[in-house]
Amino acid sequence: MLKSFGDDIWLADGPIAGVAGFDYPTRMAIIRLSGGTLFIWSPVALTHQLRTAVDALGEVRYVIAPNSLHHLALGDWRRAYPDAKLYAPPGLRAKRKDITFDADLTDAPPAEWREDIDQVLVRGNMITTEVVFFHHNSGSAIFTDLIQHFSPNWFHGWRAVVAKLDRMTESEPAVPNKFRNTFLNRRAARAALKRVLAWPTRKVLMAHAAPIHDDGHTFLVRAFRWLMT
């Protein structure tokens, strides 16, 4: 159920989610903070089995929606963990008025996880403002939708053609064209990515791609060369 991704970080894959006619795999991360409580990134559908596995790691204290597109399971987690603080990225409060959020994600990590996790808002994109995180203990940069990768056999028919044109089936994870073309404020995006590239990244975790386990910083330089040069 849970897969270790390094010191104090675990992954869990959820069910397939249909978005705009495309099927996407879902993935979440659980990070145990230095105080022993849990930070839940991009929560997937909450099953009894997943809840049992998560509760065995510690107390769920923070539940994080990393961008305005990853919110489908938030209601279930809010009901299951009413005492946990639910954090909203830019744009999600207006989109999910049915959910009560406790705080907003900003460019600075709050005191509750500052010692363990850094974060930056990647601004300037019309689709969404994604919050990218860095987990110090595992050396992991954590992306949601800005970097994606699918097997060429994942999509079929016209969806396979669209996915190829969108760079979703490149030889390695890449920033899809739909995001490249909608960065209208590239100066803001570059400023955010400079902070990301300053992290001592060893691994890269993505919601829709196989993780990068080694030499993550070099991978990120390649993935964002189009923006930074």
C-alpha positions in Angstrom: 0.0 0.0 0.0 2.7 2.5 1.1 6.1 2.7 -0.6 9.1 4.2 1.1 10.7 7.0 -1.0 13.4 7.9 1.5 13.8 9.0 5.1 10.3 9.8 6.5 8.5 9.9 3.1 6.1 7.4 1.7 4.1 7.2 -1.6 0.6 5.8 -2.2 -1.0 5.4 -5.6 -4.7 5.9 -5.9 -7.4 5.1 -8.5 -7.5 6.5 -12.0 -9.1 9.9 -12.3 -10.8 11.1 -15.5 -10.1 14.8 -16.3 -11.2 16.5 -19.5 -11.6 13.2 -21.3 -8.1 11.8 -20.2 -7.4 9.2 -17.6 -4.7 10.1 -15.1 -3.1 7.9 -12.4 -3.2 9.5 -8.9 -0.4 9.6 -6.3 0.0 11.1 -2.9 2.9 11.5 -0.5 3.0 11.2 3.2 5.9 13.0 5.1 6.6 12.4 8.7 7.8 15.7 10.2 10.5 16.0 12.8 7.8 16.3 15.5 6.2 13.0 14.5 3.1 14.3 12.9 2.1 13.8 9.2 2.1 16.1 6.2 -0.2 14.7 3.4 0.6 16.0 -0.1 -2.0 15.7 -2.9 -4.3 13.2 -1.1 -5.9 10.4 -3.2 -9.2 8.7 -2.6 -9.3 7.6 1.0 -10.0 3.9 1.5 -10.1 2.0 4.8 -6.8 0.2 3.9 -5.1 3.5 3.1 -6.3 5.1 6.3 -5.1 2.2 8.4 -1.6 2.4 6.7 -1.4 6.2 7.2 -2.6 6.1 10.8 0.2 3.6 11.6 2.8 6.2 10.7 1.5 9.0 13.0 -1.1 11.7 13.4 -2.3 13.4 10.3 -1.8 17.1 11.1 -1.6 18.9 7.6 -3.4 18.0 4.4 -2.1 19.8 1.3 -3.7 20.5 -2.1 -0.6 21.5 -4.2 -2.5 23.2 -7.0 -6.1 24.0 -8.0 -6.4 20.9 -10.1 -5.7 18.3 -7.3 -8.7 18.5 -5.0 -11.0 15.6 -5.7 -10.4 13.7 -2.5 -10.1 16.7 -0.1 -13.7 16.3 1.2 -13.1 12.8 2.3 -9.9 13.7 4.1 -11.5 16.7 5.8 -14.3 14.4 7.2 -11.9 11.7 8.2 -9.4 14.1 9.9 -11.4 17.1 11.1 -8.6 18.2 13.4 -6.0 18.3 10.6 -5.3 21.7 9.0 -6.3 21.9 5.3 -4.1 24.2 3.2 -5.3 25.7 -0.1 -3.1 26.8 -3.1 -4.0 29.9 -5.0 -7.4 29.7 -6.7 -8.8 26.7 -4.9 -10.8 28.5 -2.3 -13.0 30.0 -5.0 -13.3 26.7 -6.8 -14.2 24.6 -3.8 -16.5 26.8 -1.7 -18.0 23.6 -0.3 -14.7 23.0 1.7 -13.5 25.0 4.6 -9.8 25.6 4.4 -7.7 26.5 7.4 -4.8 28.4 5.7 -3.3 29.3 2.3 0.0 28.1 0.9 2.5 30.9 0.2 6.1 31.3 -0.9 7.3 30.7 2.6 6.8 27.4 4.5 4.9 27.9 7.7 6.6 27.3 11.1 4.8 24.0 11.4 7.0 22.3 8.7 9.7 24.9 8.0 12.5 22.7 9.4 11.5 19.7 7.2 10.0 21.1 4.0 10.6 24.2 1.8 8.2 25.4 -0.8 7.7 27.9 -3.6 4.7 29.1 -5.7 5.4 28.8 -9.4 3.4 31.8 -10.6 2.7 33.2 -14.0 0.7 30.3 -15.5 -2.9 30.6 -16.8 -3.9 27.0 -15.9 -2.8 26.9 -12.3 -0.3 28.1 -9.7 1.5 25.1 -8.5 3.2 24.9 -5.2 6.5 22.9 -5.5 7.9 21.4 -2.3 11.3 20.2 -1.2 11.7 17.6 1.5 15.1 18.0 3.2 15.6 14.5 4.7 15.0 12.7 1.4 16.4 15.4 -0.9 13.1 15.2 -2.8 11.6 17.9 -5.0 7.9 17.4 -5.3 6.0 18.4 -8.4 2.3 17.9 -9.2 1.3 18.7 -12.8 4.2 20.8 -14.1 6.2 17.7 -15.1 4.4 14.6 -16.5 5.2 11.4 -18.3 3.1 8.6 -19.7 3.9 5.4 -21.6 3.1 5.7 -25.3 0.6 2.9 -24.7 -1.3 4.7 -21.9 -3.5 6.7 -24.3 -5.3 5.4 -27.4 -6.8 6.9 -30.5 -7.0 10.7 -30.7 -5.9 11.0 -27.1 -2.6 9.3 -27.9 -2.0 11.9 -30.7 -2.9 14.8 -28.3 -0.6 13.4 -25.6 2.3 13.1 -28.0 1.9 16.7 -29.3 1.7 17.8 -25.7 5.0 16.2 -24.8 3.3 13.8 -22.3 4.9 10.8 -23.9 8.5 12.0 -24.3 11.5 9.8 -23.6 11.6 11.2 -20.0 9.3 13.3 -17.9 8.8 16.8 -19.4 6.8 20.0 -18.9 3.7 19.6 -21.2 3.2 22.1 -23.9 -0.1 23.2 -22.4 1.8 24.5 -19.5 4.8 25.9 -21.5 2.4 27.9 -23.7 0.4 29.3 -20.8 3.3 30.8 -18.8 2.3 34.3 -19.7 4.5 35.8 -17.0 7.8 34.0 -17.6 9.8 36.3 -15.4 7.7 35.2 -12.4 8.1 31.6 -13.4 11.9 31.9 -13.8 12.2 33.5 -10.4 10.4 30.5 -8.8 12.4 28.0 -10.7 15.6 29.6 -9.7 14.7 28.8 -6.1 13.8 25.3 -7.0 17.1 24.8 -8.8 18.9 26.1 -5.8 17.7 23.1 -3.7 20.1 20.2 -3.3 17.7 17.8 -5.1 18.6 14.2 -5.3 15.1 12.8 -6.2 12.1 14.1 -8.0 8.6 13.1 -7.2 5.7 13.8 -9.6 2.0 13.0 -9.5 1.9 11.8 -13.1 5.3 10.2 -13.8 7.6 7.6 -12.4 9.8 9.1 -9.8 13.4 10.1 -10.5 15.6 8.4 -7.9 19.1 9.7 -8.8 20.7 13.0 -10.0 17.4 14.9 -9.6 19.0 18.3 -10.0 20.4 17.5 -13.4 17.0 16.2 -14.5 15.3 19.4 -13.4 17.8 21.5 -15.3 17.0 19.5 -18.4 13.2 19.7 -17.8 13.2 23.5 -17.4 15.9 24.4 -19.9 13.3 25.8 -22.2 12.2 28.3 -19.6 15.6 29.2 -18.0 17.5 30.0 -21.2 
